[in-house]
Amino acid sequence: MDAAVNITQEISAETVEMVREILRLKKEMNAVILAHYYQDAVIQDLADIRGDSFELSRRAREVDADVIVFAGVHFMAETAKILNPEKTVLLPDMNAGCSLAESAPSHLFRRYRQAHPDHLAVTYINCTAEVKGLSDIICTSSSAEAILSRLPMDVPVLFAPDKNLGHYVREKTGRDMLLWQGVCTVHEMFSERRIAELHAQHPDAELIAHPECEGVLLRKADFVGSTGALLRHVQESPAREFIVATESGILHEMKRVAPDKDYFAAPPDNGCACNICDYMKVNTVEKLYQCMKNGGPEITIADDLRLRALRPIERMLELANADAETAARIMDEITLPFAG
């Protein structure tokens, strides 16, 4: 096995062999593996680049390998292809969907925009390429507040598809927005009662939460942030224990970057394993190996759709750290009312 790869989990002899083959194929294909923090721990260990949605979008644009193997969900791999169309983009399992993306079918989103043509559409990256193409600006959980705070307050905004993130950003920015009523099924299922019970057992633990959680939980949290922000927080906070209200795959990276601290996955309601994203976990080491061995499934996007979806994503990357002049230029290029 490649000495540069540190597999931190106990794995079977069969998995060891697949890992060796993945590393061999990666060199043979001139490939790079991108993995979201919610992926299986072994896949995270194998990845060349780990990150949240914003970081993976930024890094996907910069990849110079021939092949991007995206261990994430479908909209993330689509985004990589939109940003870097000359690269071959592989996804281990095309069924790696997203409840938020599924909550906003493009025909209904178009109809919503037509009903509110004077509203600027700021859309969470957890959506399909078609919905991105109908949007004005894309955002991530790490960039939503910054982007919306840089837009003129007199411009009406509709925010889709995550209502919980929308509520959170509305409270943080003071901006009234129309909110699409989508939710992430993982973040919607946390149990306030069971978290309180866990907190009673660990009274010194900080409760940290992703903004896709419900507002009642966010208001009780000691810290709220994107997965990347949560990772920075556990490294910087003097606290030694954390109750983590997001998909439990993030605990693997937290233990890697701050191994001297203790982490507890926030429990969901009804005792189910709903703090695990089934969509993320359909990707397995075996599927990663098979997709590299077979050169597919491959993400393909029609050129006209890719170009429509590209500019809203580029605006996200520009606005995340934009000055007033850049923000004004971006607003000037957006055409309202919506004519789609």
C-alpha positions as CSV (number, residue, x, y, z in Angstrom):
1,M,0.0,0.0,0.0
2,D,1.2,3.6,-0.7
3,A,3.0,4.8,2.3
4,A,1.4,8.3,1.8
5,V,-2.0,6.8,2.5
6,N,-2.9,6.4,6.1
7,I,-6.0,4.2,6.5
8,T,-7.1,4.7,10.0
9,Q,-9.8,2.0,10.2
10,E,-9.5,-1.7,10.5
11,I,-10.2,-3.1,7.1
12,S,-10.4,-6.6,5.6
13,A,-7.8,-8.2,3.4
14,E,-10.2,-7.8,0.5
15,T,-10.5,-4.1,1.1
16,V,-6.7,-3.8,1.4
17,E,-6.4,-5.2,-2.0
18,M,-9.0,-2.9,-3.4
19,V,-7.2,0.1,-1.8
20,R,-4.0,-1.0,-3.5
21,E,-5.8,-1.2,-6.9
22,I,-7.4,2.2,-6.4
23,L,-4.0,3.7,-5.8
24,R,-2.6,1.9,-8.8
25,L,-5.5,3.0,-11.0
26,K,-5.2,6.6,-9.8
27,K,-1.6,6.8,-11.1
28,E,-2.5,5.0,-14.3
29,M,-5.5,7.3,-15.0
30,N,-3.8,10.5,-13.8
31,A,-6.8,10.8,-11.5
32,V,-7.5,12.8,-8.3
33,I,-10.0,11.7,-5.7
34,L,-12.2,14.3,-4.1
35,A,-14.3,13.3,-1.0
36,H,-16.8,15.1,1.1
37,Y,-16.5,15.0,4.9
38,Y,-19.7,12.9,5.1
39,Q,-18.1,10.0,3.1
40,D,-17.1,6.6,4.6
41,A,-13.9,7.0,6.7
42,V,-11.8,4.8,4.4
43,I,-12.8,6.8,1.4
44,Q,-11.9,10.0,3.2
45,D,-8.5,8.5,4.0
46,L,-8.0,7.6,0.3
47,A,-8.9,11.1,-0.9
48,D,-6.4,13.5,-2.3
49,I,-8.7,16.4,-1.4
50,R,-11.3,16.4,1.4
51,G,-13.7,19.3,2.0
52,D,-17.2,20.7,2.4
53,S,-19.2,21.8,-0.6
54,F,-17.6,25.2,-1.0
55,E,-14.0,23.9,-0.7
56,L,-14.6,21.0,-3.1
57,S,-16.2,23.4,-5.6
58,R,-13.2,25.7,-5.4
59,R,-10.7,22.9,-5.6
60,A,-12.5,21.1,-8.4
61,R,-12.0,24.2,-10.6
62,E,-8.2,24.0,-10.0
63,V,-7.7,20.3,-10.6
64,D,-5.1,19.6,-13.4
65,A,-5.4,15.8,-13.4
66,D,-7.2,14.2,-16.3
67,V,-9.8,12.5,-14.2
68,I,-11.8,13.7,-11.1
69,V,-13.2,10.8,-9.1
70,F,-15.9,12.5,-6.9
71,A,-16.8,10.6,-3.7
72,G,-19.9,12.7,-2.8
73,V,-23.4,13.1,-4.1
74,H,-24.6,13.7,-7.6
75,F,-25.0,17.5,-7.5
76,M,-21.4,17.8,-6.2
77,A,-20.0,15.8,-9.1
78,E,-22.2,17.8,-11.5
79,T,-20.7,21.0,-10.1
80,A,-17.2,19.7,-10.6
81,K,-18.0,19.0,-14.3
82,I,-19.6,22.4,-14.7
83,L,-16.5,24.1,-13.3
84,N,-13.9,21.9,-15.1
85,P,-15.6,20.5,-18.3
86,E,-12.4,19.3,-20.0
87,K,-12.0,16.7,-17.2
88,T,-13.6,13.3,-17.0
89,V,-15.7,13.3,-13.8
90,L,-16.6,9.9,-12.3
91,L,-19.2,9.2,-9.5
92,P,-19.0,5.8,-7.8
93,D,-22.8,5.5,-7.7
94,M,-25.3,7.6,-9.7
95,N,-27.9,7.0,-7.0
96,A,-26.0,9.2,-4.6
97,G,-28.7,11.8,-4.5
98,C,-29.8,14.5,-2.0
99,S,-33.1,15.2,-0.3
100,L,-32.7,18.9,-0.8
101,A,-32.0,18.6,-4.5
102,E,-35.0,16.3,-4.9
103,S,-37.2,18.8,-3.1
104,A,-36.7,21.4,-5.9
105,P,-37.5,19.9,-9.3
106,S,-36.5,22.3,-12.0
107,H,-40.1,22.6,-13.5
108,L,-41.5,23.7,-10.1
109,F,-38.5,26.0,-9.4
110,R,-39.0,27.7,-12.8
111,R,-42.7,28.2,-12.0
112,Y,-41.7,29.7,-8.6
113,R,-39.4,32.1,-10.3
114,Q,-42.1,33.0,-12.8
115,A,-44.5,33.8,-9.9
116,H,-41.8,36.1,-8.3
117,P,-40.0,37.5,-11.3
118,D,-38.6,40.6,-9.5
119,H,-36.9,38.4,-6.9
120,L,-33.2,37.6,-7.1
121,A,-32.8,33.8,-6.8
122,V,-30.0,32.9,-4.4
123,T,-29.9,29.1,-4.5
124,Y,-28.1,26.7,-2.2
125,I,-25.6,24.5,-4.0
126,N,-27.6,21.4,-3.0
127,C,-29.6,21.4,-6.2
128,T,-29.5,20.1,-9.7
129,A,-27.6,21.6,-12.7
130,E,-31.0,22.6,-14.1
131,V,-32.0,24.5,-11.0
132,K,-28.5,26.2,-10.9
133,G,-29.2,27.3,-14.5
134,L,-32.4,28.9,-13.4
135,S,-30.7,30.7,-10.5
136,D,-28.9,34.1,-10.3
137,I,-26.3,33.2,-7.6
138,I,-25.4,29.9,-6.0
139,C,-24.2,29.7,-2.3
140,T,-23.0,27.2,0.2
141,S,-23.6,27.0,3.9
142,S,-20.2,28.5,4.4
143,S,-20.8,31.4,2.0
144,A,-24.5,32.2,2.2
145,E,-24.3,34.8,5.0
146,A,-21.4,36.6,3.4
147,I,-23.0,36.6,-0.1
148,L,-26.4,37.8,1.1
149,S,-24.8,40.5,3.2
150,R,-23.1,41.9,0.1
151,L,-26.3,42.2,-1.9
152,P,-28.4,45.5,-1.8
153,M,-31.0,45.3,0.9
154,D,-33.7,46.7,-1.4
155,V,-33.4,43.8,-3.8
156,P,-36.0,41.1,-3.0
157,V,-34.6,37.6,-2.7
158,L,-36.0,34.2,-2.9
159,F,-33.8,31.5,-1.3
160,A,-34.0,27.8,-2.2
161,P,-34.2,25.0,-1.5
162,D,-33.2,24.7,2.3
163,K,-35.7,26.5,4.5
164,N,-33.7,26.0,7.7
165,L,-30.5,27.5,6.2
166,G,-32.7,30.3,4.8
167,H,-34.2,31.0,8.2
168,Y,-30.8,31.1,9.8
169,V,-29.3,33.5,7.2
170,R,-32.4,35.7,7.4
171,E,-31.9,36.0,11.2
172,K,-28.1,36.7,10.7
173,T,-28.5,39.3,8.0
174,G,-31.9,40.9,8.8
175,R,-32.9,40.3,5.2
176,D,-36.5,39.3,4.5
177,M,-36.6,36.5,1.9
178,L,-39.0,34.1,0.3
179,L,-38.0,30.6,1.3
180,W,-38.5,27.4,-0.6
181,Q,-39.7,24.7,1.8
182,G,-37.1,22.0,1.3
183,V,-35.1,20.3,4.1
184,C,-32.2,18.0,4.6
185,T,-33.7,14.9,6.1
186,V,-30.6,14.2,8.1
187,H,-30.4,17.6,9.8
188,E,-34.2,17.8,10.2
189,M,-34.3,14.6,12.4
190,F,-32.2,15.6,15.4
191,S,-34.0,15.2,18.7
192,E,-34.0,18.2,21.0
193,R,-34.9,16.0,24.0
194,R,-32.2,13.4,23.3
195,I,-29.6,16.0,22.8
196,A,-30.5,17.6,26.1
197,E,-30.2,14.2,27.8
198,L,-26.7,13.7,26.2
199,H,-25.8,17.2,27.3
200,A,-26.8,16.3,30.9
201,Q,-24.3,13.4,30.7
202,H,-21.6,15.8,29.3
203,P,-22.3,19.2,30.8
204,D,-19.0,20.7,29.7
205,A,-19.5,19.7,26.0
206,E,-20.2,22.4,23.4
207,L,-23.2,21.9,21.2
208,I,-22.1,22.7,17.6
209,A,-24.5,22.5,14.7
210,H,-24.8,22.9,11.0
211,P,-27.2,25.6,9.8
212,E,-29.4,23.0,7.9
213,C,-30.7,22.1,11.4
214,E,-34.0,23.4,12.7
215,G,-34.0,26.9,14.3
216,V,-34.9,25.7,17.7
217,L,-31.7,23.6,17.8
218,L,-29.6,26.4,16.3
219,R,-30.7,28.8,18.9
220,K,-29.4,26.5,21.6
221,A,-26.1,25.7,19.9
222,D,-22.8,27.2,21.2
223,F,-21.6,27.4,17.7
224,V,-23.3,27.2,14.2
225,G,-21.4,26.8,11.0
226,S,-20.7,24.8,7.8
227,T,-18.8,21.6,8.0
228,G,-15.6,23.4,7.3
229,A,-16.4,26.0,10.0
230,L,-17.2,23.2,12.5
231,L,-13.8,21.7,11.8
232,R,-12.0,24.9,12.4
233,H,-14.0,25.5,15.6
234,V,-13.1,22.2,17.3
235,Q,-9.4,23.0,16.7
236,E,-9.7,26.5,18.1
237,S,-12.1,26.1,20.9
238,P,-10.8,25.5,24.5
239,A,-13.6,23.0,25.0
240,R,-12.6,19.4,25.3
241,E,-16.0,17.8,24.4
242,F,-18.4,18.5,21.5
243,I,-21.9,17.3,20.7
244,V,-22.0,17.5,16.9
245,A,-25.3,18.1,15.2
246,T,-24.5,17.3,11.6
247,E,-23.9,14.1,9.5
248,S,-21.7,11.8,11.6
249,G,-19.1,11.3,8.9
250,I,-17.6,14.6,10.0
251,L,-16.4,13.0,13.2
252,H,-13.7,11.1,11.3
253,E,-12.1,14.4,10.2
254,M,-12.6,16.0,13.6
255,K,-10.7,13.2,15.2
256,R,-8.0,13.6,12.7
257,V,-7.5,17.3,13.1
258,A,-8.1,17.5,16.9
259,P,-7.5,14.0,18.2
260,D,-7.1,15.0,21.8
261,K,-10.8,15.9,22.1
262,D,-14.0,13.9,22.4
263,Y,-16.9,14.0,20.0
264,F,-20.5,12.8,20.4
265,A,-22.8,12.5,17.4
266,A,-26.1,14.4,18.2
267,P,-28.8,11.7,18.4
268,P,-31.7,11.8,16.0
269,D,-35.4,11.3,17.0
270,N,-36.9,7.9,17.5
271,G,-33.5,6.2,18.0
272,C,-32.9,5.7,14.3
273,A,-29.6,6.1,12.5
274,C,-30.8,9.3,10.8
275,N,-27.7,11.3,11.5
276,I,-26.2,9.1,8.7
277,C,-26.9,10.3,5.2
278,D,-27.8,7.2,3.2
279,Y,-27.2,9.1,0.0
280,M,-23.6,9.8,0.9
281,K,-23.0,6.3,2.2
282,V,-24.1,4.6,-1.0
283,N,-20.6,5.3,-2.2
284,T,-18.4,2.4,-0.9
285,V,-14.7,1.5,-1.4
286,E,-15.8,-1.3,-3.7
287,K,-17.9,1.1,-5.9
288,L,-15.0,3.6,-5.9
289,Y,-12.7,0.8,-7.2
290,Q,-15.2,-0.4,-9.8
291,C,-15.9,3.1,-11.1
292,M,-12.1,3.6,-11.6
293,K,-11.6,0.2,-13.1
294,N,-14.5,0.6,-15.5
295,G,-14.2,4.3,-16.2
296,G,-17.8,5.0,-15.1
297,P,-20.4,6.0,-14.2
298,E,-19.4,9.3,-15.8
299,I,-21.0,12.7,-15.3
300,T,-22.1,14.3,-18.6
301,I,-23.8,17.7,-19.0
302,A,-25.0,19.3,-22.2
303,D,-23.0,22.4,-23.1
304,D,-25.9,24.8,-23.1
305,L,-27.0,23.7,-19.6
306,R,-23.4,23.7,-18.3
307,L,-23.0,27.3,-19.4
308,R,-26.3,28.4,-17.9
309,A,-25.3,26.8,-14.6
310,L,-21.7,28.0,-14.6
311,R,-22.2,31.7,-14.2
312,P,-24.3,31.5,-10.9
313,I,-21.5,29.2,-9.5
314,E,-18.8,31.6,-10.6
315,R,-20.7,34.5,-8.9
316,M,-20.7,32.5,-5.7
317,L,-16.9,32.1,-5.9
318,E,-16.5,35.8,-6.6
319,L,-18.9,37.1,-4.0
320,A,-17.7,35.0,-1.1
321,N,-14.8,37.4,-0.6
322,A,-15.9,40.3,-2.8
323,D,-15.5,44.0,-2.2
324,A,-18.3,46.5,-2.8
325,E,-17.2,47.2,-6.4
326,T,-17.2,43.5,-7.3
327,A,-20.6,43.0,-5.7
328,A,-22.0,46.0,-7.6
329,R,-20.6,44.7,-10.9
330,I,-22.2,41.3,-10.4
331,M,-25.6,42.8,-9.6
332,D,-25.4,44.9,-12.7
333,E,-25.0,41.8,-14.9
334,I,-28.0,40.0,-13.5
335,T,-31.2,40.6,-15.5
336,L,-34.4,41.1,-13.6
337,P,-37.3,40.5,-13.9
338,F,-36.8,36.8,-14.5
339,A,-37.8,36.0,-18.1
340,G,-37.4,32.2,-18.0
